[in-house]
């Protein structure tokens, strides 16, 4: 039996509406009552000045296995997650082969159990091969252990097919997560369509290409009753739609990634492919709308869209480079720095809620809480710690981040999974 006592920390546990200076006891991989006798062999960790939070959850990461291990492996991605303060991650199915069958789901889960230092929850593809043409075997993937359905990286364009997917998902009480992109409107766009794209001569990716699918999802969620989660929202119109339909009780949720509030389309002026992501960086007005959506509770979840790529893939013309940047090791620091310290958009308990209680509820995970008996997943955070992002020190196999050299305030300092420390500063 392993016993750890976290002493004198600021315990923030939104699931139990706790925000107090207290001790947290971890016994044999579970949260225990601190008043329980726990013997002599106890590891004590002084948490004075630190926030003791339920283990953070990132519901949107790409670990690239199977098939693309040069970019990232489940093991390396898990280390990056731990270094970012995350005890649980939800991996996307756009691997090679895609996670579109029970056998691939089982492979990912076995690999994660053997090699990952954090909890890895797989999603299953909505369609076979993420091709958008034929439904994947949803029932067998559910039995194999998926926690949600998504074709992330692509978007189901056939509305009838999406409706049927939602109806099947409802049979298994599975949420559906959607990468909102209308291909006909977006075309070959590589950055936000606007004055900057026109000046640079780059093909534009209009905001309406996202917004129209968010509206489609709102109507299908209302029709089927199946929860739909809109991934990596970037446009002001998307926030307006989400706010309106949530006010009517429609089961639609959304997430925001740090790069969409830390950067704008003006960052692309240097043609640096580390600023190329999908959906693209948008305008300052879009950033303001995203911040407003976070502040008023329209947006309920924060995530990274951690998307590693090899250096040679990014060292090409902007048009030719793949979309995506790293996120796991920088997202918490960016959100703390922007949302808490600089912009003062929300308070610390709310930020932790968006990383714990809300994603756990959406995906029905037994995580995101410090309740007695819950898994002993804990993140210790120093909200005032100043540090500098160094991509060369990343645990990821890739280095595609635009935040190298950024000075941030706030970061995780210890990550505990199942009662054991898997990373510490």
N, C-alpha and C positions, 0 to 999 in steps of 0.2 A: 504494500500500500504506500502510495506517495501522498504527502500532505504538504501543502503550501499555504502560508498565511500572508495575504496582502494587507499591510497595515497602514492605516491613517491616510488613505487616498480619498479623493472626491469621487464617490460612487455615483455614477449616472446610469440609471437603468430605466429607460423610457417604458419598457413593458410593465414595470411595477411602479411607475411614477416616483422613482427614487432620485434624489439629488441631495446627498448628504456626505459628511465625513464619516467614514465607517471602515470596518475590516471586512474582507472577503476571504472565506476559507475554501480551499480546493482539496478534496479528499478523493483519491482513487479515481480521478478523471471526471468528478462531478462537483457541482457547487454544493457546499454544506453549510449548515447553520454555524456561524462563528462561535456561538455559545456552547456548541457540542464539545465535550472533552476529546482532544485529539492527540494525546500522548506526548512523548518527548521528542521524537524525530520529526521536527517540523522545520521546513525551510521558510524563513521569514524574509519578506521583501518590503523594504520601507518605501511606501508610495506617497510620502509627504510631498505636496506640490504637484502631484500627478493626478490625472483623471483615470479612474478604473471603470472601463466600459465593457459591455458584452462584446465578444469577439465580432469585429466588423465583417460585413458581408458585401462582396462585390458581385452583382448579378450579371455582369457583362464583360467577360474576358475571352480572349482567343489564345488557346494553348498550343494550337497547330499540330498536335498529335491526334490521330495517326497521319503520317505522310509528309509532314513538313518540319521535321525535327531540326533542320538547320536554322530555322527562325526561332523556334521555342520548343521545349519539351514540357511534359506535364511536371517533371521534377524541377526544371529551371523556372518555369512559370510559378510554381508553388513557392519556391524560395523568394522570388520577387514579391509575391503576395504577402508572405510573412514579413519581409522587410518593409512593406508598406503599411503593416498593421492589420492585415486581413487574415482571419482564421478560416473563412469559408469563401469559395469562389464558385461561380456558375459558368461553365465553359460552353462556348457556342459550337454548333455542329458543322461549320463550314471547313471541315478538314478534308483529307484525301486518303481514303474514301470518306465521304460525308457520314456523320453520325445519323444514319437513316434506317437502322435496323437494330434488332435486339442484340445481335452478335457484336456489332461495333460498340454499342452502349456497354455491353459486358466487358469488352476489351479495355475501354477507357476506365471503367470502374476498377477493374483489376490492376491496371497500371497505376492508377491514383492510389489505391490501397497500398501497393508495394513501394512506390517511389515518392509520393507527395508528402510534404510536411504539414500541409493544411488540408481541410476538407474540400474535396472537389465534387461538385454536383453537375452531372451532364444534362444538357438539353437534347432533345431529338428534333430532327428536321421535320418541317411540315410536309414537304414533298420529297419524293425520291430524288437523290442526287442534288437536292436544292435547285432543281430545274424548273419548278413552278408548273409542272404538267400533270403529275399524278401523286395522290396522297401517299405518304409513307405509312408503314404499318404501325399506327399510333398505339393500338392496344398492346402489342407485344413489346414495344419500346417502354410503355408505361410499366409493364410487369418487370422489365429489366432494370428500371430504376430512374428514368428521366424525371425531372421536376417541372419541365415546361416544354412547349413546342416553339420553334422559331426557324425561319429560313435566313437568319441574320447574315448579312453580307449580300443578300439578295432580298427581293420583296415579291410576294405572290401577287401577280398582276390580274389574274382571273378572279373576279369577285365571287363568282359561283363556287369556285374551288375553295376560296377562303371561307365562305359560309359553311361549306360541308366540313372543312377542317375544324371550325369552331364548334359545330354540332357534335362531331366525334370527340373533341377535347372535353366537352361538357360531360360526356358519359363517364369520363375518368377523372373529373374534377381537376383538369389541368389548365393552367393559364396559358395564354398564347402571347408571345412577345414578337413584335413586328418592327422590322427595319423599314421605315416609311419612305418610299421612293417610287414615284411614277416614272417609269422609263421613257414613256412618250414625251413627257414634259422636260425631263432632265437631259435626254439625249446623250451626247458625248461630253457633258459638262464636267469640268475638273476643279472648278472653284465657284464661289458664290457669283451669281449673275448680278452685275451692277456696274458702277462707274469704274471700280478697280479692275474688274475683268476686262472691260472694254479698253482701258488704258494699256493693259498688259497684253492684249491680244489673245487671251485665253478663253476657251469655250466656257460659257456660263452655266451654272447649276442653279436654276431659280428656286426661291423659297417655296413657291406654290407646288413644286414637285414633291415636297414633303407634306405640305399642309393638306393637299387633296386626299392623301392616303390616311392621314390622321382623321379627317372627316369620314372617309369610308369606314375606318375602324370603329368610329363612334356609332355609326348607324348599324353596323353588323353586331357590335356588342349589345346594342339595345335590342336588336332582333332576336339574337340567340341566347342572351343572358350569360355568355361566356366572357370572363375577364380578359381584356386585351391590354397589354402593356406596350406603350410606344417607346421604342428605344431611342437613345441619343437625340433628343429634341434639340433643334437649333434655330427655329424660326419663330418670330413673334406671333404669326398667325396660328401656329400650332398650339401655343400657350393659350391664346384666346379661345380656340375650339375646345381644348381640354377643360378650361375653366367653365365654360358654358355647359358642357355635357355632364361634368362631374356634379355641377349644381342641380342637375336633374336626376342624379342617382344612377347614371349609366356606369357600368363597371369598366371604366377606362382610366388607366394610370400612365404616368410618363416619368422619364428620368432625364437628368442633365449630366453631361460630362464636363470635367474641368476646363478642357481646351476651348469649349464653346462660350465660356464666360471670361477666360483669361486672355483671349486673343480675338482679333477681328480679321476680316478679309484683307486689311491693309498689310498684315504680316506677310502676305504672299509676294509683296513687291520685289523681294530679293530672289524670287523663283526657287527658294529653298524647299525641297520636296518633303522636309520634315513638317512643313505646314500644310501638307496635302492630306486631307481626311474626308471621310464620307459619313454623314453629311458634312459639307465644307464649313470653314469659318465664315461667319456672316458679319453683318454691320454692327456698329455700336448700338443702334436702336434695337436690334435683335437681342443683343446682350442684356440691355436694360429690361426687355420683356421677360427674358429667362430669369433674371434676378427677381423681378416682381412676382413671377410664378412660384419661385422658391419661397419668397417672403410670405405670400398669402396662402400657401399650402396647396396650390394647384399642382405643383410638381412635388412628388412625395419621396422620390428615391434619387440618390446620387450613385454614379457608377463611373467606370473608367473607359470602357471600350478598348481595353489593352489589346493592341494589334501590332505585334512584332513583325519586322521584315528584315531580311539580310541587307547589309550595307550596299552591296553591289546592285540590289534591286532599286534602291533609292538614289543611287548615283547615276541618274539618267535625266533626260529632259523632263520638265514638269509634267507634260502631257502623258509621258510614258510610264511614270512612276506609279507604284501601287498606292492605294489609299491606306492611311492608318499610321498611328503613333503609339509609343509605349505609354502606360498610364499607372500601373499598379504601385510603383514606388514613389510617385509624385502626387497622386490625386488627393490624398488626405492633406498633405502640406499645402497644396494649392487651394483647396476648399477652406481650410482653416485660415489661411492668409487672406483670401479674398472675402469670404462670407462672414467671418468672425472679426478679423482685425481691421481690414481696410474699409470694406463696404458696410460692415455691421448690419448685414441683411437678416441674419437669424442668430439665435444664441446657441451655445454649445450643446445643451440637451436636445434641441431640435436637430442639429446636425447629426448627432449620434443616433437619434431616432430614424433618420433617413438612411442610415447605414446598418441598422440592426432590426428594430421592430417592423418597419415597413416592408423591407425585402423579405423578411422571414414570413410575414403574413401573406404576402403575395404568392410566395412559392410553397407555403405550408411547411416550412422547415422547423425542426425542433431546436432552433438556434436563436441568437439575438436577444438573450435574456440572462440575467444573473439569478433567476429563481432557484431556490433550493431544489436540488435534484436534476437540474439542467446540465448538459455537457459543460465541462470546465474550460470553455473557450473565452479568453479574456484579452482585451487590448489595453495596454497602459499608454497613455498619451500625455506628452508634455506640450500643452497648448502655447507656451511662450518660448519654446526652444527655437533659436535661430540657426539655420543651416543652409548650405549651398548644394544645389543639385549637381551631381557629378555622374554623367552617363557612363564614364569608364569604370565606376564602382558598382554598376548595376548587376544584379543577379540574373537578369534576362540574358538570353543569347544574342539579342539584338540591341541596337543603339539608336534607333530612330525616334529621338525626342527633340522637340524644339525648346525644351526648358533647361538644357544644359547651361550651368552657370547662374541660374536664377537663385536669388536669395529669398528664402521663405521663412515664415514664422509659424511654428507648430508642426509636430510630427509624432508618430508612434515611437515609443522607445523600448517596448517589449511586447512580444506576441506569444500568447500561451494557448496551446491547442491540446485539449484533453488533459489539462493539468500540467503539461510539460512545456517549458520554454523552448520555442523553435527558432526564435530570433530575438536579439537584444542589441541595443546600441553599444 
